[in-house]
Amino acid sequence: MSPSVHVSAPAPEALAATAGRVLDTEGMPVAGVALGLRVSRGVRIGTELTSSILWDEELPLSREPIAHSGADGRFTFTRPATFSGYVVSQDPRWETVLGANAHDAEPILVVAPLFRLGGRVIDEAGAPREGVELVFVARRERLELAGLDLEGSRSNGWSTTSDADGAFAFERLPSVRGALLHVRLEPFERQEIAREEWHDDELEIVLAEPEGGWLEGRVESGGTALAGVTVTLGYRATETGPEGSFRLSLAGLETEHELCALARGLLPKRVLGDRNEDGSVRWPSFVRINLAGETLSLAGVVVNENGAPLAGHEVWLEDPGIAFVQGQGYAMLLETVLAGAPDMRLGSKTDEQGQFEIAALEERDYRLRLIDPATALLIDFGPFAAGTHDVRLERPANAFWPRLRGRVLTRPGTPLAGMRVSIDRDAGMVGVRDQYFGFITYGARTVTASDGSFELANVPRKGVTLHVHGSGIADPDLELDASIDPDALEVTVAASVQLHVRLGTSYPEATQFGVLDAAGKPLELRIPTEGGSMIGTSIALTESVSPVARLSDAGIALVLHDREGKELARIPITLQAGIVNTIDL
């Protein structure tokens, strides 16, 4: 075993003024922008429209600005220790396009001139339509920001719905070239309004019903019509009207065979269509659905290895059902619809006696996921039959390293002070097709001392990742396992560099590239997206040009591949920190 690492007193988390920049959509500095902080609860990723920040509060226009950008676009601010969110514009002249992560070493905020858009949505008969979803999308590929480090910058996101009169209003939108306005309301045809230039305007939008067949029916319980019942087919949903009636367009759902009715507090009812030889499904002219029986629950207690109750632990459904996809890709859980509160997760938190209960369940077996939000410990249990009220979830012995001590070093061996060291792990995903939302649970965190040392308490022995964040370094994303020495963990970090590849006409067949280190190992490449970063060992080329990628400075060779993955060339490179390393071939 290695000798123990001495752990010095950690340096306090840096709360000194942080410097950032405000830029326009062409990368030029913008002066005099009033800036604020806005709380976020994550990022919506991988939807059919765009990814964007999930805001936890309205834009704080009434607060005093934290700063104003100077003539060179630069600003400084002091971030509260517990703040989680982004630097945004609260200026009446400028709207946020990409919010700047307040935790970045140099937050970059991208803004555009602000405009207002309003209007009215009607159907073909001229009747106003309520509940129409309108989503404004500023396409990232239309932003001229090559060479900037935007990995921590995220799309602001803009959406609203029409009221009972069909009226809608966006009070703050960015005037970005080529932006799109998406309009949708089931069962009407979706619309996409594209303009090269956007400015203050009032629109009248006419919705058209899709062509093709329709499925109609009625939902009742014990002979009484049920209004507000969710009826789903193939992740499409509608609600029953006052008389319990529903109407679903079959356009695009010709092969879906399971119709499901979901009402709060009642067991769901499924009706199956008849399949034709070609795979399509035929339905009767009218479907009558009767709901009966109350939903079930799972209840029990969470204890440690000695049988003592564990308070404040989260218990989630690990294998919920998906009822339908809402709006911009939100997959709503079947059980949350039965609970009367459609959402993407369903769970409970243990009380002081370690007890929990999860209600609104189907009559089937479920697996449960236990999460300790203080440590990132995650354990799956089950299956358990819904209706069981004596579930016992026991945390196993030796689930943690009581202390994890180590040092953060550069590749040459220089200790790094002031680096943020933290533990987290994936806590599951929910979604359908190519639209997924991920959840993360967080554990211990600290800051390295002057000699690069750190100490973390109660670190799970498996399934977690150790991160190191700081200016100019690449996060090692170190997955911890039983092979590490918890008393002397040495974490080596590389410098973080940027790479931009422009092939010109030298390799016309090249469609992607990768980078190798001295051992021939492919390096992780990161390119910014609206929802975060796309991470992989190869990046696609568009017209022989790459986006700006971030990677470790350990790269020594650029490898070009064709569409089938065949290697075309291997080119020596030297990567330097602090610049965009542009490779012109």
C-alpha positions in Angstrom: 0.0 0.0 0.0 1.2 3.5 -0.8 2.1 5.8 2.1 -0.8 7.9 3.3 -1.2 11.4 1.7 -1.1 14.2 4.2 -4.2 16.4 3.9 -3.7 20.1 4.6 -6.6 22.4 5.5 -8.5 23.0 2.3 -8.6 26.4 0.7 -12.0 28.1 0.9 -14.1 28.0 -2.2 -13.2 30.9 -4.4 -15.9 33.6 -4.0 -13.7 36.4 -5.3 -14.8 38.4 -8.3 -15.1 36.2 -11.4 -14.4 37.7 -14.8 -16.6 37.0 -17.8 -17.5 38.3 -21.2 -20.7 39.4 -23.1 -20.6 38.8 -26.8 -23.1 39.1 -29.7 -23.9 36.3 -32.1 -20.9 37.1 -34.2 -18.5 37.0 -31.3 -18.1 40.7 -30.9 -18.1 42.4 -27.4 -21.3 44.1 -26.2 -21.0 47.0 -23.8 -23.4 48.2 -21.1 -25.5 45.1 -20.7 -27.2 44.8 -17.3 -26.5 41.3 -16.0 -28.3 39.1 -13.4 -28.1 35.6 -11.9 -30.9 33.1 -12.7 -31.4 29.8 -10.8 -31.4 26.7 -12.9 -32.4 23.1 -12.0 -30.6 21.4 -14.9 -30.7 21.1 -18.7 -33.2 19.6 -21.1 -31.2 17.5 -23.6 -31.7 15.8 -26.9 -35.2 16.9 -27.8 -36.6 17.1 -31.3 -36.4 20.9 -31.3 -33.5 22.0 -29.2 -31.8 21.6 -25.8 -32.0 24.4 -23.3 -31.7 25.4 -19.6 -34.4 24.2 -17.2 -35.1 27.4 -15.3 -36.2 27.3 -11.6 -37.4 30.9 -11.5 -38.6 33.7 -13.7 -36.1 36.2 -15.1 -35.4 38.5 -12.1 -35.9 41.8 -13.8 -36.7 43.6 -10.6 -33.4 42.8 -8.9 -30.4 45.0 -9.0 -27.9 44.0 -11.7 -24.9 42.1 -10.5 -22.8 43.9 -13.1 -22.8 45.8 -16.4 -20.5 44.8 -19.2 -17.7 47.2 -20.0 -16.6 48.6 -23.4 -14.7 45.4 -24.1 -17.7 43.3 -23.1 -16.0 42.1 -19.9 -17.6 42.0 -16.4 -16.9 40.8 -12.9 -19.3 39.4 -10.3 -19.2 37.5 -7.0 -21.1 34.2 -7.0 -22.9 33.2 -3.8 -21.5 29.9 -2.4 -24.7 27.9 -2.9 -25.8 29.4 -6.2 -26.6 27.0 -9.1 -27.4 28.7 -12.4 -26.4 31.1 -15.1 -25.4 34.7 -15.8 -28.1 36.2 -18.0 -29.1 39.5 -19.5 -31.8 41.4 -17.6 -31.3 44.4 -19.9 -34.4 45.8 -21.7 -32.4 46.0 -24.9 -30.6 42.7 -25.0 -31.9 39.1 -24.6 -29.8 36.1 -23.6 -29.1 33.6 -26.4 -26.6 31.4 -24.5 -26.6 31.7 -20.7 -23.2 31.7 -19.1 -22.6 29.1 -16.4 -21.8 31.0 -13.2 -19.3 28.3 -12.2 -17.1 28.6 -15.3 -13.6 30.0 -15.0 -14.6 32.6 -17.6 -18.4 32.7 -18.2 -19.3 33.7 -21.7 -22.8 35.2 -22.2 -24.1 35.5 -25.8 -26.8 38.1 -26.4 -28.9 39.5 -29.3 -31.1 42.6 -29.7 -34.4 42.0 -27.9 -37.8 42.0 -29.7 -41.4 41.2 -28.7 -43.6 38.7 -30.6 -47.4 38.3 -30.0 -50.4 37.1 -31.9 -53.3 34.8 -32.0 -53.8 31.1 -32.9 -57.1 30.0 -34.6 -58.3 26.9 -36.4 -59.5 26.7 -39.9 -63.0 27.6 -38.8 -61.7 30.8 -37.2 -62.2 29.6 -33.6 -59.5 30.6 -31.1 -57.4 27.6 -29.9 -56.3 27.5 -26.3 -53.2 25.6 -25.0 -51.2 25.8 -28.2 -47.5 25.4 -27.5 -45.1 27.9 -29.2 -41.4 27.4 -29.0 -38.8 29.8 -30.3 -35.5 28.2 -31.4 -32.3 30.1 -32.0 -30.2 27.6 -34.0 -26.7 27.3 -32.7 -25.3 26.6 -36.1 -26.3 30.1 -37.2 -24.2 31.7 -34.5 -20.7 32.8 -35.7 -18.8 31.9 -32.6 -15.9 29.7 -33.8 -12.9 29.5 -31.5 -14.8 30.4 -28.4 -15.0 28.1 -25.4 -18.7 27.7 -25.0 -18.9 24.4 -23.3 -20.5 25.9 -20.2 -22.9 28.1 -22.1 -26.4 26.9 -22.7 -29.4 27.9 -24.8 -31.8 30.2 -22.8 -35.0 28.5 -24.2 -38.3 30.4 -25.0 -41.8 28.9 -24.9 -45.3 29.9 -24.1 -48.9 28.7 -24.6 -52.0 30.4 -26.0 -54.8 31.5 -23.7 -58.6 30.9 -24.0 -58.7 33.6 -26.7 -55.9 32.0 -28.6 -53.6 34.9 -27.7 -49.9 34.5 -27.0 -47.0 36.8 -26.2 -43.3 36.6 -25.9 -42.0 39.6 -24.1 -38.3 38.8 -24.6 -36.9 37.1 -27.6 -33.5 37.4 -29.3 -33.3 38.6 -32.8 -31.1 35.8 -34.2 -30.8 35.2 -38.0 -32.6 32.1 -39.2 -34.4 31.5 -35.9 -37.6 29.3 -35.9 -41.0 29.4 -34.3 -42.5 26.0 -33.7 -46.3 25.8 -33.2 -48.1 22.7 -32.1 -51.3 21.4 -30.6 -52.6 17.9 -30.9 -54.2 16.8 -33.1 -53.4 19.7 -35.5 -50.5 19.7 -37.9 -47.3 21.1 -36.5 -46.0 24.3 -38.0 -42.6 25.8 -38.3 -42.3 29.5 -39.1 -38.8 30.5 -40.3 -37.5 34.0 -40.8 -34.1 35.3 -41.7 -34.8 38.5 -39.7 -37.0 38.8 -36.7 -38.4 42.0 -35.2 -41.5 43.2 -33.2 -44.6 41.7 -34.7 -48.1 40.3 -34.3 -48.9 37.0 -36.0 -52.1 35.2 -36.8 -51.5 31.4 -37.0 -54.0 29.1 -38.5 -54.0 25.5 -37.4 -55.0 22.7 -39.8 -56.2 19.2 -38.9 -54.1 16.4 -40.3 -55.5 14.2 -43.0 -56.2 10.5 -42.3 -58.3 8.5 -39.9 -59.4 9.3 -36.4 -60.1 7.3 -33.3 -63.0 8.3 -31.2 -64.5 7.1 -28.0 -65.8 7.7 -24.5 -64.3 7.0 -21.0 -66.5 6.3 -18.0 -66.5 4.7 -14.6 -69.5 2.8 -13.4 -71.7 4.4 -16.1 -70.6 7.9 -15.3 -68.7 9.9 -17.9 -65.2 11.0 -16.8 -63.9 14.4 -18.0 -60.2 15.2 -18.0 -59.0 11.6 -18.5 -55.7 11.2 -20.3 -56.1 8.9 -23.3 -52.8 7.8 -25.0 -51.8 6.0 -28.2 -48.1 5.6 -29.2 -46.9 8.4 -26.8 -49.6 10.8 -28.2 -52.2 12.0 -25.7 -55.4 13.8 -25.5 -57.9 14.5 -22.7 -61.6 13.6 -22.5 -64.1 16.4 -22.7 -67.1 17.1 -20.3 -69.0 14.1 -21.7 -66.0 11.8 -21.4 -65.5 11.8 -25.2 -62.1 11.9 -26.9 -60.8 12.1 -30.4 -57.2 11.1 -31.5 -55.7 11.5 -35.0 -54.2 8.3 -36.3 -51.8 10.1 -38.6 -48.4 8.6 -38.0 -49.8 6.1 -35.5 -51.0 3.5 -38.0 -49.0 0.7 -36.4 -49.7 1.6 -32.7 -52.0 -1.1 -31.2 -52.4 -0.1 -27.5 -54.9 2.6 -26.4 -54.6 3.5 -22.7 -56.9 5.6 -20.4 -55.4 7.1 -17.3 -57.3 8.9 -14.5 -56.2 10.1 -11.1 -56.6 7.5 -8.5 -57.9 4.8 -10.8 -56.2 1.8 -12.3 -55.4 2.3 -16.0 -57.3 0.5 -18.7 -55.7 -0.7 -22.0 -57.6 -1.6 -25.2 -55.8 -3.4 -28.0 -56.5 -2.9 -31.7 -56.4 -5.6 -34.3 -53.3 -6.0 -36.5 -53.6 -6.3 -40.2 -51.1 -8.4 -42.3 -49.2 -5.3 -43.3 -48.6 -4.4 -39.6 -51.2 -1.6 -39.5 -53.8 -1.6 -36.8 -57.6 -1.4 -37.3 -59.9 0.1 -34.7 -63.7 0.0 -34.2 -65.6 3.1 -35.2 -66.1 3.9 -31.5 -64.2 2.8 -28.4 -65.9 2.7 -25.0 -63.5 2.4 -22.0 -64.6 1.7 -18.4 -62.2 2.5 -15.6 -62.5 0.5 -12.3 -60.4 -0.1 -9.3 -58.2 2.1 -7.2 -54.4 2.6 -7.7 -52.0 0.8 -5.3 -49.0 1.9 -3.3 -45.6 0.7 -2.0 -44.6 1.5 1.5 -41.9 0.5 3.9 -38.7 1.6 5.7 -35.1 2.3 4.9 -32.5 1.3 7.4 -28.7 1.0 7.6 -26.7 -2.2 8.2 -27.5 -2.1 11.9 -31.2 -1.7 11.4 -31.3 2.0 12.3 -33.7 4.1 10.2 -32.3 6.4 7.6 -34.0 9.8 7.2 -33.9 12.0 4.2 -33.2 9.3 1.7 -34.9 9.3 -1.7 -36.8 6.3 -3.0 -37.7 6.4 -6.7 -39.4 4.1 -9.1 -36.6 2.5 -11.1 -38.9 1.0 -13.8 -41.9 3.3 -14.3 -44.1 3.3 -17.3 -44.1 6.0 -20.0 -47.6 7.4 -20.7 -46.9 10.0 -23.4 -44.5 12.6 -24.6 -45.4 16.2 -23.8 -44.4 19.3 -25.6 -40.6 19.5 -26.3 -39.9 15.9 -25.5 -40.8 15.5 -21.8 -41.7 11.9 -21.3 -44.5 11.8 -18.7 -44.6 8.8 -16.5 -47.8 6.7 -16.4 -47.7 6.6 -12.6 -47.4 10.4 -12.3 -50.5 10.8 -14.5 -52.3 8.4 -12.1 -51.1 10.6 -9.3 -52.7 13.7 -11.0 -49.3 15.4 -11.4 -47.6 14.4 -14.8 -43.9 14.5 -14.4 -40.7 12.6 -15.4 -40.0 11.0 -12.0 -42.1 9.6 -9.2 -40.7 8.9 -5.7 -40.7 9.7 -2.0 -38.4 10.8 0.7 -38.0 9.0 4.0 -39.2 10.6 7.2 -37.4 10.7 10.6 -38.4 7.0 11.1 -37.0 6.0 7.7 -40.5 5.4 6.4 -41.7 6.1 2.9 -44.7 5.5 0.6 -45.1 5.8 -3.2 -48.7 5.9 -4.3 -50.6 5.9 -7.7 -49.2 2.5 -8.9 -50.4 -0.1 -11.3 -51.2 -3.6 -10.3 -47.7 -5.0 -11.1 -44.2 -5.5 -9.7 -41.9 -2.5 -9.4 -38.2 -2.1 -8.7 -37.1 0.7 -6.4 -34.0 2.9 -6.5 -32.6 4.2 -3.2 -30.5 7.4 -3.3 -28.7 9.1 -0.5 -28.6 12.7 -1.7 -25.8 13.6 0.7 -23.3 11.0 -0.6 -24.5 9.9 -4.1 -25.0 6.3 -2.9 -27.4 4.5 -5.2 -28.8 1.0 -4.7 -31.5 -0.8 -6.6 -34.0 -3.2 -4.8 -36.8 -5.4 -5.8 -39.0 -6.3 -7.5 -41.9 -5.7 -5.1 -45.6 -6.2 -5.8 -47.6 -3.0 -5.8 -49.8 -3.0 -2.7 -46.9 -4.3 -0.4 -46.6 -2.1 2.7 -43.8 -3.8 4.6 -40.9 -3.2 2.1 -37.5 -3.1 3.9 -34.6 -1.5 2.1 -31.3 -2.1 3.9 -28.2 -0.2 3.1 -25.3 -2.8 3.0 -22.3 -2.7 5.3 -19.1 -1.1 4.0 -21.0 0.9 1.3 -18.6 3.9 1.8 -15.0 4.7 2.2 -15.3 6.8 5.4 -12.6 9.1 4.0 -11.0 9.4 0.6 -7.7 11.2 0.7 -5.6 12.2 -2.3 -3.8 14.8 -4.3 -4.4 16.5 -7.6 -1.4 16.8 -9.8 -0.5 17.9 -13.3 1.0 15.4 -15.7 4.6 16.6 -14.8 3.7 16.1 -11.1 3.0 19.7 -10.0 0.4 19.9 -7.2 -2.6 22.0 -8.0 -4.3 24.2 -5.4 -7.8 25.6 -5.5 -9.2 22.8 -7.7 -12.8 21.9 -7.1 -13.1 18.1 -6.3 -16.5 16.5 -6.3 -18.3 13.2 -6.5 -21.4 12.4 -8.6 -23.1 9.6 -10.5 -25.8 9.1 -13.0 -29.2 8.5 -11.3 -31.1 7.2 -14.3 -32.7 8.4 -17.5 -36.2 8.7 -18.8 -37.4 9.1 -22.3 -38.4 7.5 -25.6 -36.8 7.1 -29.0 -33.9 9.6 -29.2 -35.3 12.0 -26.5 -33.9 11.4 -23.1 -33.5 13.3 -19.9 -30.8 12.3 -17.4 -30.7 12.7 -13.7 -27.6 13.1 -11.5 -27.1 12.7 -7.8 -24.2 14.5 -6.1 -22.0 13.6 -3.2 -19.1 15.1 -1.3 -17.1 18.1 -2.6 -14.1 20.1 -1.5 -11.3 22.3 -2.8 -7.6 21.3 -2.9 -5.2 22.8 -0.5 -1.9 24.5 -1.4 -0.2 21.2 -1.8 -2.9 19.8 -4.0 -4.3 17.6 -1.3 -8.0 16.9 -0.6 -10.2 14.8 1.7 -13.8 13.7 1.0 -16.0 11.9 3.5 -18.4 9.0 2.9 -17.6 8.2 -0.7 -19.5 5.2 -2.2 -17.2 2.4 -3.1 -18.7 1.8 -6.5 -20.6 3.5 -9.2 -19.4 7.1 -8.6 -17.2 9.4 -10.5 -14.6 11.9 -9.2 -14.4 15.2 -11.0 -11.8 17.9 -10.8 -12.7 21.4 -12.1 -10.5 24.4 -12.4 -9.2 26.9 -14.8 -7.3 25.4 -17.8 -7.6 21.7 -16.9 -9.4 18.8 -18.4 -11.8 17.0 -16.0 -10.4 13.4 -15.5 -13.9 11.9 -15.0 -12.3 9.3 -12.8 -14.5 6.3 -12.1 -13.8 5.0 -8.6 -13.7 1.3 -7.9 -12.2 -1.2 -5.4 -8.7 -1.0 -6.9 -8.0 2.5 -5.6 -6.1 3.3 -2.4 -8.5 5.5 -0.5 -5.7 6.9 1.7 -3.4 7.9 -1.2 -5.3 8.6 -4.4 -3.3 10.5 -6.9 -5.4 12.2 -9.5 -3.5 13.3 -12.6 -5.1 16.0 -14.7 -4.1 17.2 -18.2 -4.3 20.7 -19.6 -7.5 21.4 -21.4 -7.0 22.7 -25.0 -9.1 23.5 -28.0 -8.8 22.1 -31.5 -10.3 23.3 -34.8 -9.8 21.2 -38.0 -10.1 22.7 -41.5 -9.2 20.2 -44.3 -9.9 22.3 -47.3 -9.6 20.1 -50.4 -6.7 17.9 -49.1 -8.8 15.0 -47.9 -12.2 15.1 -49.7 -13.3 11.7 -48.5 -12.7 12.5 -44.8 -16.0 12.8 -42.9 -14.7 12.5 -39.3 -11.6 12.7 -37.2 -10.2 11.6 -33.9 -7.1 12.3 -31.8 -4.6 9.8 -30.3 -2.3 10.1 -27.3 1.3 8.7 -27.2 0.0 5.2 -26.4 -2.3 5.2 -29.4 -5.4 5.6 -27.2 -8.2 7.7 -28.6 -8.9 10.8 -26.5 -12.3 12.1 -25.5 -13.4 15.0 -27.6 -16.1 17.5 -26.4 -18.1 19.9 -28.5 -20.6 22.3 -27.0 -24.3 21.8 -27.7 -27.4 23.6 -26.5 -27.8 21.1 -23.7 -24.2 20.7 -22.6 -21.5 18.8 -24.5 -21.4 16.0 -27.0 -18.6 13.6 -25.9 -17.0 11.0 -28.0 -13.7 9.8 -29.6 -14.6 11.0 -33.1 -16.2 14.2 -34.4 -18.0 14.7 -37.8 -16.7 17.1 -40.3 -19.2 19.4 -42.1 -17.9 20.5 -45.5 -14.4 19.5 -44.3 -14.6 21.8 -41.3 -15.0 20.7 -37.6 -16.6 22.5 -34.7 -14.2 23.7 -32.0 -13.5 20.7 -29.8 -12.0 20.6 -26.3 -9.7 17.8 -25.3 -6.6 16.9 -23.3 -3.2 18.3 -24.3 -1.9 14.7 -24.4 -3.0 14.4 -28.0 -0.1 13.9 -30.5 -1.8 12.6 -33.7 -4.9 13.7 -35.7 -6.6 10.7 -37.4 -8.9 11.2 -40.4 -11.6 8.6 -41.3 -14.0 8.2 -44.2 -17.7 7.5 -43.9 -17.1 3.8 -43.3 -14.6 4.4 -40.6 -11.5 3.6 -42.7 -8.4 5.5 -41.7 -7.2 7.9 -44.4 -4.4 9.7 -42.7 -2.5 10.1 -39.4 -1.0 13.6 -38.9 1.3 14.6 -36.1 0.1 17.5 -34.0 1.3 19.6 -31.0 -1.4 21.1 -28.8 -1.0 24.2 -26.8 -3.1 25.6 -24.0 -4.5 29.1 -24.1 -5.2 29.2 -27.9 -7.5 27.6 -30.4 -5.2 25.0 -32.1 -6.2 25.3 -35.7 -5.1 22.6 -38.1 -5.2 23.7 -41.8 -4.5 20.9 -44.3 
